[in-house]
Amino acid sequence: MWSRDASREIPYCYWSGLAEAFDKAFKLACSGYQTFNVVALLYCLKRVSQQGIDRAFAVAHDVAVVKLLYENEKISDHAVTVAFTRSLNSLNQHFIPFEIIKFLHKLPCIPSSLIDEAFVRAAQAQKTDTIEVLRDDSHLTSKAKGDAFVDAFKCQGVEIMKELYEEKCTPPSSGCFPSK
């Protein structure tokens, strides 16, 4: 976590030319919460290596940081996938990475298997906002839709089940039930 005195170390890193120290400081700032001002300061100094930017992007907790880096740098597909996966793994924690998932899920480098996993995990965690964003993703498979519905049932997520059903997000009927 950044202290108020952490910014005093920045001039030392800048003038000493310690690229590795700058990369580490940038990654640490990006991985924190409510550290956008420190991230912006370090970023504006243009001393972070491309590898450092990718590593910092992958651990960012703030969608503003993710957008800043993605819109201004060439972020590798690997870093984007890692960032999406880290956000996905945080769905059940206090920190809810909804905005990061919302921003990254549209990118072509995110594999459909991760979209499916995110959708099912969102149903398990009863994250309606994440379900609403992902349910219209063209990469989402019928299997994931069905799995999400079943998992919502297992978790007694009646509201999630209703939302999945009402939005016709459940897979098509297999003809098991007679029509009226």
C-alpha positions as a printed Julia matrix, in Angstrom:
180×3 Matrix{Float64}:
   0.0     0.0     0.0
   1.29    3.45   -0.85
   2.03    5.84    1.97
   2.08    9.58    1.63
   5.89    9.44    1.69
   6.11    6.95   -1.2
   6.14    9.77   -3.74
   9.45   10.95   -2.26
  11.1     7.82   -3.67
  10.02    8.63   -7.21
  12.68   11.31   -7.89
  15.4     8.9    -6.73
  14.19    6.17   -9.1
  13.81    8.68  -11.91
  17.2    10.33  -11.68
  19.18    7.21  -10.83
  17.98    5.47  -13.98
  16.95    2.35  -12.11
  14.6     0.94  -14.72
  13.88   -2.19  -12.71
  12.97   -0.13   -9.65
  10.68    2.02  -11.77
   8.95   -1.04  -13.21
   8.44   -2.49   -9.72
   7.11    0.79   -8.34
   4.72    1.1   -11.27
   3.46   -2.48  -10.83
   2.96   -1.88   -7.11
   1.02    1.31   -7.77
  -1.18   -0.4   -10.38
  -1.95   -3.29   -8.04
  -3.2    -0.97   -5.32
  -6.61    0.5    -4.75
  -7.26    4.22   -5.21
  -3.73    4.84   -6.46
  -4.57    6.32   -9.85
  -2.75    9.6    -9.13
   0.5     7.77   -8.35
   0.04    5.57  -11.44
  -0.56    8.64  -13.61
   2.53   10.38  -12.21
   4.78    7.38  -12.84
   3.26    6.81  -16.27
   3.78   10.44  -17.33
   7.48   10.17  -16.55
   7.76    7.62  -19.39
  10.36    5.53  -17.55
   8.48    2.23  -17.33
   9.57   -0.47  -19.79
   7.06   -2.16  -22.09
   7.47   -5.35  -20.09
   6.82   -3.37  -16.91
   3.67   -1.88  -18.43
   2.38   -5.34  -19.38
   3.07   -6.7   -15.9
   1.41   -3.71  -14.25
  -1.63   -3.98  -16.55
  -2.07   -7.63  -15.6
  -2.33   -6.81  -11.87
  -4.33   -3.56  -12.06
  -7.32   -3.3    -9.72
  -8.72   -0.03  -11.05
 -10.55    0.19  -14.38
  -9.18    3.73  -14.83
  -5.65    2.3   -14.77
  -6.63   -0.49  -17.17
  -8.15    2.03  -19.59
  -5.19    4.42  -19.32
  -2.72    1.71  -20.23
  -4.84   -0.06  -22.86
  -5.72    3.15  -24.68
  -2.16    4.5   -24.7
   0.11    1.46  -24.93
   0.44   -1.74  -26.92
  -0.66   -4.22  -24.27
   0.1    -7.84  -25.11
  -2.74  -10.31  -25.55
  -1.2   -12.36  -22.75
  -1.38   -9.4   -20.32
  -5.02   -8.75  -21.28
  -5.92  -12.4   -20.71
  -4.1   -12.47  -17.37
  -5.89   -9.28  -16.26
  -9.27  -10.75  -17.21
  -8.48  -14.01  -15.41
  -7.35  -12.17  -12.26
 -10.57  -10.17  -12.26
 -12.55  -13.35  -12.79
 -10.79  -14.97   -9.84
 -11.79  -12.0    -7.66
 -15.53  -12.33   -8.29
 -16.18  -13.94   -4.91
 -14.02  -11.53   -2.95
 -14.99   -8.21   -1.38
 -13.4    -6.37   -4.31
 -15.71   -6.77   -7.27
 -13.88   -6.33  -10.59
 -17.07   -5.73  -12.57
 -15.83   -2.68  -14.46
 -12.6    -4.42  -15.5
 -14.51   -7.49  -16.72
 -16.96   -5.19  -18.52
 -14.1    -3.38  -20.28
 -11.98   -6.41  -21.19
 -14.58   -9.0   -22.2
 -15.13   -7.29  -25.56
 -11.5    -7.62  -26.63
 -10.85  -10.24  -29.31
  -7.97  -11.87  -27.41
 -10.24  -13.06  -24.59
 -11.0   -16.71  -25.4
 -14.58  -17.92  -25.35
 -13.68  -20.43  -22.63
 -12.92  -17.5   -20.3
 -16.17  -15.77  -21.21
 -18.0   -19.0   -20.39
 -16.14  -19.37  -17.1
 -16.84  -15.76  -16.15
 -20.55  -16.19  -16.88
 -20.85  -19.37  -14.81
 -18.86  -17.89  -11.92
 -21.01  -14.77  -11.99
 -24.1   -16.95  -11.64
 -22.5   -18.87   -8.77
 -21.57  -15.63   -7.02
 -24.98  -14.09   -7.85
 -23.4   -11.1    -9.61
 -26.3    -9.86  -11.71
 -24.35   -6.93  -13.16
 -21.71   -9.28  -14.58
 -24.36  -11.65  -15.93
 -26.12   -8.75  -17.68
 -22.89   -7.73  -19.41
 -21.77  -11.2   -20.46
 -25.08  -12.78  -21.49
 -25.07  -11.0   -24.86
 -21.45  -11.83  -25.66
 -21.3   -13.64  -29.0
 -18.65  -16.02  -27.63
 -20.89  -17.3   -24.82
 -21.85  -20.93  -25.44
 -25.17  -22.65  -24.8
 -23.38  -25.03  -22.45
 -22.21  -22.13  -20.27
 -25.74  -20.7   -20.23
 -27.09  -24.04  -19.06
 -24.32  -24.49  -16.49
 -25.01  -21.02  -15.11
 -28.7   -21.83  -14.75
 -27.96  -25.11  -12.93
 -25.39  -23.44  -10.67
 -27.82  -20.66   -9.84
 -30.28  -23.38   -8.8
 -27.65  -25.12   -6.66
 -26.86  -21.84   -4.9
 -30.57  -21.15   -4.46
 -30.16  -18.05   -6.59
 -33.8   -17.68   -7.5
 -33.35  -14.12   -8.74
 -30.45  -15.16  -10.96
 -32.48  -18.09  -12.31
 -35.36  -15.75  -13.13
 -33.01  -13.34  -14.84
 -31.39  -16.08  -16.89
 -34.77  -17.5   -17.87
 -36.54  -14.2   -18.51
 -33.74  -13.04  -20.74
 -33.96  -16.29  -22.69
 -30.42  -17.0   -21.7
 -31.13  -20.64  -20.96
 -30.32  -23.11  -23.73
 -33.1   -24.07  -26.13
 -35.55  -26.73  -24.99
 -34.65  -30.29  -25.82
 -38.28  -31.27  -26.18
 -38.46  -32.86  -22.73
 -41.55  -30.94  -21.77
 -44.76  -31.01  -23.78
 -45.87  -27.69  -25.19
 -49.25  -26.34  -24.09
